[in-house]
Amino acid sequence: MPALAQLMMNEEVSGSSATSSPLPAKIKRVIFLFMYGGPSSIDTFDYKPQLARDHGKPLPFEKPRVQFRDTKNLFRSPWKFRQYGDSGTWVSELFPHVTRHVDRLTFVHSLYGSNAAHGGALLKIHTGSDTFVRPSMGAWISYGLGTENSNLPAFVTIDPTLNHGGVQNFGASFLPAQHQGVRVHGKVATINDLVPSSPVAVQAKKLALLRRLNRQQFADAGPELSLDARIKSFELAFRLQREAPEAIDLGSESQTTHALYGTDSERTAAFGRQCLLARRLAERGVRFIQCTHREGESITWDDHSNLVKHHPKLAEAVDKPIAGLLTDLQQRGLLEDTLVMWGGEFGRTPTAEGNDGRDHNPHGFTWWLAGGGLKPGVHFGATDEYGYYAVQDRVHIHDLHATLLYLMGLDHEQLTYRYSGRDFRLTDVHGRVVREILS
């Protein structure tokens, strides 16, 4: 459904005052590669030679007033960094495959948030708020732009964690419920349970009867947002039977493609399937796709200890699939109108927790972006010489969200929804578009 029609329909049903100033869209879709637990920027993409020189010394400035756990002296990265590409980007040895794409990536080294706990930080990244239940990024995009493919959801989240905010991280909150993310299990190659339990013609008759009853309910009681959402969920489920099994059937891909994503190797298969599925959904019109990486709920990027043991395994699991995704998108001409985002809910401290760990650090961390509308091979912002605080060209989570919406042709100050007597938006009353990284 076109964006204007979608917005008009939502306003009629819900009383919303949503508006979206037309902007020239740079991208059509987003693939968000979420590293659950918080990877260490200073061990991956934020090279800090002074940290190596001052290893074992006390931090020469104050630590944050609020810390998740106590840390001690400076702790250098256990991994070597080298420069890659024409951009001369420093990358640690943890990501040998991603290094081939550094000249396509846009690095933001000065992200910062407001919460040192996983639950609040995940909600902040996904919804813009760490204190109240708010709609998620994908829900706002679905609401603002509608869907490009009426037979598939506008927002899909693959294998999300149900910890630390759970379904709120891909929920619609007070937006119409049809905009919440559809959860897909990352290990499923085909959706066998979408096979119709009764003939399509019979289902169509059932839906027609249900539609008449619901319309009568509207006529008797007036518009009801929850009922409208249920109607749309039934209708989408009916349409999914035709298109979803083919879209999610990874078996139709060639052996070459599976090797590119690493689905043929035990270490990379799980996230490789997520990335390959993300590409298939992206080329079929899904607007926002999230892939979440963790090794089960217990082993994540949250290395308070065993950093040297866990970070290499976690990086190995995602490095080749991510590089394969970028290569595949580029070869298919999809990267020019797709935004790929990589990052976690925060970074890690340059000071040691115990002998082999790092604490949470929301005060300065790195994400990288790739795709349409961005300056490739650019490094924007910086943390201090040890990687603790964002100190140059700081980018708040609200700024990241404002930039994301801008790239999709949405003005973050205009994309609003009236609820409980107030206009809400993804960036609340904050946010600026980071124009310095835009092409």
matplotlib code that plots the C-alpha trace (Angstrom):
import matplotlib.pyplot as plt

x = [0.0, 1.4, 2.7, 0.1, -2.8, -1.3, -1.1, -4.6, -6.0, -4.2, -5.4, -9.0, -8.9, -6.9, -7.4, -3.6, -2.2, 0.7, 2.3, 5.5, 7.1, 8.1, 11.9, 14.0, 14.5, 18.0, 17.2, 14.2, 15.0, 17.2, 19.1, 20.1, 22.8, 22.5, 25.3, 23.5, 25.5, 27.7, 30.9, 34.1, 34.8, 38.4, 38.9, 37.2, 37.0, 38.3, 42.1, 43.7, 47.5, 47.8, 45.8, 48.4, 51.2, 49.6, 48.4, 48.2, 48.2, 45.3, 42.9, 44.2, 40.7, 37.4, 35.3, 31.5, 29.6, 27.3, 29.0, 27.6, 30.5, 33.8, 36.9, 40.6, 43.5, 43.8, 43.6, 45.0, 43.4, 44.7, 44.4, 46.5, 45.2, 46.1, 45.1, 43.0, 41.6, 42.2, 40.7, 43.4, 40.8, 42.3, 40.5, 41.5, 42.4, 39.0, 37.3, 39.4, 36.5, 34.8, 38.2, 37.6, 34.6, 36.1, 36.0, 32.2, 31.6, 30.8, 32.1, 30.6, 33.1, 31.3, 27.9, 26.7, 23.6, 22.1, 22.0, 24.7, 22.3, 21.4, 17.6, 17.6, 20.3, 18.5, 15.3, 17.1, 18.7, 15.5, 12.8, 14.5, 13.4, 14.9, 12.2, 8.9, 7.3, 7.7, 7.3, 10.5, 12.4, 11.0, 7.4, 7.9, 9.3, 6.4, 3.9, 5.5, 6.0, 3.6, 4.7, 6.2, 4.8, 1.4, 2.0, 4.9, 5.3, 7.0, 9.1, 10.7, 13.0, 15.1, 15.8, 15.5, 16.4, 13.5, 15.6, 16.3, 13.1, 11.9, 9.1, 9.2, 12.3, 10.3, 6.9, 4.5, 3.5, 0.7, 1.0, -1.5, -0.5, 0.1, 3.3, 5.1, 7.8, 7.1, 9.4, 11.1, 13.3, 16.7, 17.1, 14.1, 14.8, 11.1, 8.0, 6.2, 3.4, 2.2, 0.8, -2.9, -4.9, -7.9, -8.3, -7.6, -11.2, -12.6, -10.2, -11.3, -14.9, -14.1, -12.2, -15.1, -17.5, -15.1, -14.8, -18.6, -18.9, -16.1, -17.6, -20.8, -18.9, -17.4, -20.9, -22.4, -19.5, -17.4, -13.7, -11.6, -7.9, -7.3, -10.1, -8.7, -5.3, -6.7, -8.4, -5.1, -3.3, -5.8, -5.5, -1.7, -1.5, -3.7, -1.5, 1.7, 0.7, 1.4, 4.7, 6.5, 7.4, 9.2, 10.8, 12.2, 13.3, 17.1, 17.3, 16.7, 20.0, 23.1, 26.0, 28.1, 25.8, 25.7, 29.5, 29.6, 27.5, 29.1, 26.0, 28.0, 30.2, 29.2, 30.8, 29.1, 25.9, 23.5, 24.3, 24.9, 21.3, 20.1, 22.0, 21.0, 17.3, 17.7, 18.8, 15.9, 13.4, 15.0, 14.7, 11.1, 10.1, 10.4, 11.4, 13.1, 14.9, 16.8, 19.3, 20.4, 23.6, 24.3, 25.5, 22.3, 20.9, 24.0, 26.9, 26.7, 29.1, 28.8, 32.3, 32.8, 35.3, 36.8, 37.2, 40.1, 38.1, 34.7, 35.2, 37.2, 34.4, 31.7, 33.5, 34.2, 30.5, 29.5, 32.5, 32.1, 28.3, 28.4, 31.0, 29.0, 25.9, 27.7, 29.2, 25.8, 23.9, 26.6, 26.5, 22.7, 22.6, 20.7, 23.3, 22.7, 19.2, 19.7, 21.1, 23.1, 23.7, 26.1, 26.4, 25.4, 23.6, 26.9, 30.6, 33.0, 35.4, 39.1, 39.6, 39.8, 37.1, 38.9, 41.8, 40.2, 37.0, 35.5, 32.4, 29.5, 30.3, 27.5, 29.6, 31.5, 31.2, 31.4, 28.8, 29.4, 26.8, 26.8, 24.6, 22.8, 23.1, 26.3, 29.9, 31.8, 35.2, 34.5, 35.3, 33.1, 33.6, 36.0, 36.4, 39.2, 42.7, 41.6, 38.1, 36.1, 34.1, 32.8, 34.6, 34.5, 31.4, 29.3, 26.3, 23.5, 21.1, 18.4, 20.8, 21.3, 17.5, 17.0, 19.5, 18.0, 14.6, 16.0, 17.7, 14.3, 12.7, 11.0, 11.4, 11.9, 10.2, 7.1, 6.6, 4.5, 1.6, -0.9, -1.4, -2.9, -3.0, 0.6, 2.4, 5.1, 8.0, 11.0, 13.4, 11.1, 12.0, 15.7, 17.8, 19.6, 20.4, 24.1, 24.6, 28.3, 28.2, 25.6, 26.6]
y = [0.0, 3.5, 5.4, 8.2, 5.7, 3.8, 6.9, 8.1, 4.6, 4.5, 8.0, 7.1, 4.0, 5.3, 9.0, 9.5, 12.7, 11.0, 13.1, 12.5, 15.2, 13.9, 13.6, 12.0, 8.5, 7.1, 3.6, 1.2, -1.2, -1.8, -4.9, -4.6, -7.0, -6.8, -8.2, -9.0, -8.4, -5.5, -6.3, -4.5, -1.6, -1.4, -5.0, -4.8, -1.5, 1.3, 1.0, 2.5, 2.3, 4.4, 1.8, -0.8, 1.5, 2.2, -1.4, -2.1, 1.6, 3.3, 5.2, 8.8, 10.4, 9.8, 6.8, 7.3, 8.1, 5.1, 1.9, -1.6, -3.3, -2.3, -2.3, -1.9, -0.7, -0.3, -3.5, -3.5, -5.4, -9.0, -8.8, -7.2, -4.4, -3.7, -1.2, -2.3, -0.8, 2.5, 4.1, 2.7, 1.4, -0.2, -3.5, -6.2, -9.7, -10.9, -9.8, -11.0, -11.3, -8.0, -6.3, -6.9, -4.4, -1.6, 0.9, 0.3, 0.8, 4.1, 4.0, 6.0, 5.8, 8.2, 6.6, 7.0, 6.1, 6.6, 3.2, 0.8, -2.2, -4.6, -4.2, -0.4, -0.3, -2.7, -0.8, 2.5, 1.1, -0.5, 1.9, 5.2, 4.9, 3.1, 4.1, 3.6, 1.1, 2.6, 1.4, -0.2, 1.1, -1.4, -0.6, 3.1, 2.4, 0.0, 2.6, 5.5, 3.8, 0.8, -2.3, -3.0, -6.5, -7.1, -10.8, -10.4, -8.4, -5.0, -5.9, -9.2, -10.1, -13.3, -15.2, -12.3, -12.6, -12.6, -11.3, -7.7, -6.1, -9.1, -8.5, -4.8, -4.6, -5.5, -4.5, -1.8, -0.5, 2.0, 2.0, -0.2, -3.8, -4.8, -2.9, -5.0, -7.3, -10.8, -13.2, -15.9, -18.7, -18.5, -22.3, -22.8, -23.3, -23.7, -22.9, -26.2, -25.1, -22.6, -25.4, -24.7, -26.9, -26.5, -25.7, -22.1, -21.6, -22.7, -20.3, -17.5, -18.1, -18.1, -14.8, -13.3, -14.3, -13.0, -9.7, -9.2, -9.9, -7.5, -4.8, -5.2, -4.8, -1.5, -0.4, -1.1, 0.0, 2.3, 1.9, -0.3, -0.4, -3.9, -5.4, -3.7, -5.2, -8.7, -8.4, -7.5, -10.3, -12.9, -11.5, -11.4, -15.0, -16.0, -14.3, -15.6, -19.2, -18.3, -16.4, -17.1, -20.8, -19.9, -16.8, -18.6, -21.8, -21.5, -24.8, -23.1, -21.3, -22.6, -24.3, -21.3, -19.0, -21.2, -21.2, -17.5, -17.1, -19.9, -22.0, -25.0, -24.8, -25.6, -22.4, -20.0, -21.8, -20.3, -16.6, -17.4, -18.7, -15.5, -13.3, -15.3, -15.2, -11.4, -11.0, -13.1, -11.1, -7.8, -8.5, -9.4, -6.1, -6.5, -3.0, -3.8, -7.1, -7.7, -10.5, -11.1, -12.9, -14.8, -18.3, -19.3, -17.1, -17.8, -17.0, -13.5, -10.6, -9.8, -10.7, -9.7, -12.5, -14.9, -12.2, -14.0, -17.2, -15.9, -12.9, -14.9, -17.5, -14.9, -13.0, -16.1, -17.0, -13.7, -12.5, -14.6, -14.4, -10.6, -10.4, -12.7, -10.6, -7.4, -9.2, -10.7, -7.4, -5.6, -8.2, -8.1, -4.3, -4.2, -2.4, 0.9, 1.1, -1.0, 0.2, -2.4, -1.6, -3.5, -3.0, -3.9, -2.1, -0.6, -1.2, -2.4, -0.6, -0.2, -1.0, -4.6, -6.4, -9.2, -10.6, -11.1, -9.1, -5.8, -4.1, -2.4, 1.0, 3.1, 6.2, 5.7, 2.8, 2.0, 1.0, 0.7, 1.3, 0.4, 1.1, 3.9, 7.5, 7.2, 8.2, 5.0, 4.5, 7.4, 7.4, 9.9, 10.9, 9.6, 8.3, 9.4, 7.9, 4.8, 4.3, 5.1, 8.3, 9.7, 13.0, 14.2, 14.7, 12.7, 10.8, 9.9, 7.0, 9.6, 11.0, 7.5, 7.0, 10.4, 9.6, 6.2, 7.7, 10.4, 7.9, 6.2, 9.5, 10.2, 13.4, 12.2, 15.4, 14.8, 11.1, 11.2, 9.4, 10.9, 8.7, 9.7, 13.3, 13.6, 13.3, 10.7, 9.9, 7.5, 10.3, 11.8, 15.5, 14.9, 13.9, 15.4, 13.9, 13.2, 14.9, 14.6, 10.9, 11.3, 11.4]
z = [0.0, -0.9, 2.1, 1.9, 1.7, 4.6, 6.7, 5.8, 6.7, 10.0, 10.9, 10.1, 12.2, 15.2, 15.3, 14.8, 13.6, 11.8, 9.0, 7.0, 5.0, 1.6, 1.3, -1.5, -0.3, -0.6, 0.4, 0.2, 3.0, 6.1, 7.2, 10.8, 12.0, 15.7, 17.9, 21.1, 24.3, 23.1, 21.1, 22.1, 19.7, 20.8, 19.9, 16.5, 14.6, 16.9, 17.0, 20.1, 20.0, 23.2, 25.0, 24.1, 25.2, 28.6, 29.3, 33.0, 34.0, 35.8, 33.7, 33.8, 34.0, 35.8, 35.1, 34.6, 37.7, 37.0, 36.1, 35.6, 37.4, 38.8, 36.5, 37.2, 35.0, 31.3, 29.2, 25.7, 22.9, 22.7, 18.9, 16.2, 14.0, 10.4, 7.8, 4.9, 1.6, 0.0, 3.1, 5.3, 7.8, 10.9, 11.6, 14.1, 13.1, 14.4, 11.1, 8.2, 5.7, 6.5, 5.8, 2.1, 2.3, 4.4, 1.4, 1.2, 4.9, 6.8, 10.4, 13.2, 16.1, 18.4, 19.2, 22.8, 24.7, 28.2, 29.8, 31.1, 31.5, 28.7, 29.1, 28.9, 26.3, 24.0, 24.3, 23.6, 20.4, 19.2, 20.3, 21.2, 24.9, 27.8, 30.3, 28.6, 26.1, 22.7, 19.1, 17.6, 14.6, 12.2, 13.4, 12.8, 9.3, 8.5, 9.8, 7.8, 4.5, 4.4, 2.6, -0.8, -0.9, 0.5, 0.7, 3.2, 6.4, 6.2, 9.3, 10.0, 12.9, 12.6, 15.8, 18.2, 21.8, 24.2, 27.0, 28.0, 26.7, 24.8, 22.3, 23.0, 20.9, 17.8, 19.0, 17.8, 21.2, 20.6, 16.8, 15.0, 15.8, 12.1, 12.2, 14.8, 13.7, 12.5, 14.3, 12.2, 13.6, 12.2, 11.8, 9.6, 5.9, 4.9, 6.8, 6.6, 9.0, 6.5, 4.4, 4.4, 6.8, 4.5, 0.8, -0.2, -1.5, 1.9, 3.8, 1.5, 2.3, 6.1, 5.7, 3.8, 6.6, 9.2, 7.3, 7.2, 10.9, 11.7, 9.5, 11.3, 14.6, 13.3, 12.3, 15.7, 17.9, 15.8, 14.8, 17.1, 16.6, 18.1, 15.9, 12.8, 13.6, 14.1, 10.7, 9.0, 10.8, 9.5, 6.0, 6.0, 7.3, 4.4, 1.9, 3.5, 2.6, -1.0, -0.9, 2.4, 1.8, -1.4, 0.1, 3.1, 1.2, 1.3, -0.4, -3.7, -3.5, -5.3, -3.5, -4.5, -2.7, 0.4, 0.4, 0.1, 3.3, 5.1, 5.6, 4.6, 7.7, 11.2, 12.8, 10.3, 9.3, 11.9, 11.2, 7.5, 7.2, 8.9, 6.4, 3.4, 4.5, 5.0, 1.4, 0.1, 2.1, 1.1, -2.6, -2.1, -0.6, 3.1, 4.4, 7.7, 8.5, 11.7, 12.2, 15.8, 16.7, 19.8, 20.6, 22.4, 25.2, 27.5, 25.2, 23.7, 23.1, 26.8, 27.8, 31.4, 31.4, 28.9, 26.4, 24.6, 24.5, 23.4, 21.1, 18.5, 18.3, 18.1, 15.4, 13.4, 13.5, 11.8, 9.8, 6.7, 6.6, 6.9, 4.1, 2.0, 2.5, 1.4, -1.6, -2.6, -2.2, -4.3, -7.1, -7.3, -7.3, -4.0, -1.9, -3.6, -2.2, 1.0, 4.3, 6.3, 9.9, 12.2, 16.0, 19.5, 22.3, 23.6, 23.6, 26.3, 28.6, 28.0, 31.6, 32.7, 34.6, 36.4, 34.4, 31.1, 30.6, 29.9, 31.4, 29.5, 28.0, 26.5, 26.6, 23.3, 20.8, 17.1, 14.5, 10.8, 8.0, 4.4, 1.4, -0.4, 0.5, 2.5, 2.0, 1.8, 3.4, 5.9, 9.6, 11.5, 15.1, 17.6, 21.2, 23.5, 23.2, 25.1, 23.7, 26.8, 25.9, 22.6, 22.4, 18.8, 16.6, 19.1, 17.7, 20.1, 19.4, 18.6, 15.9, 14.5, 14.3, 12.7, 10.0, 9.4, 8.8, 6.6, 4.3, 3.9, 3.0, 6.3, 8.4, 12.0, 13.3, 11.2, 11.5, 14.6, 16.2, 18.6, 21.7, 25.1, 24.1, 23.0, 19.7, 19.8, 17.5, 17.3, 18.3, 21.0, 21.3, 20.2, 17.3, 14.3, 10.9, 10.7, 7.3, 7.5, 6.5, 3.7, 0.1]

ax = plt.figure().add_subplot(projection="3d")
ax.plot(x, y, z, "-o")
ax.set_aspect("equal")
plt.show()
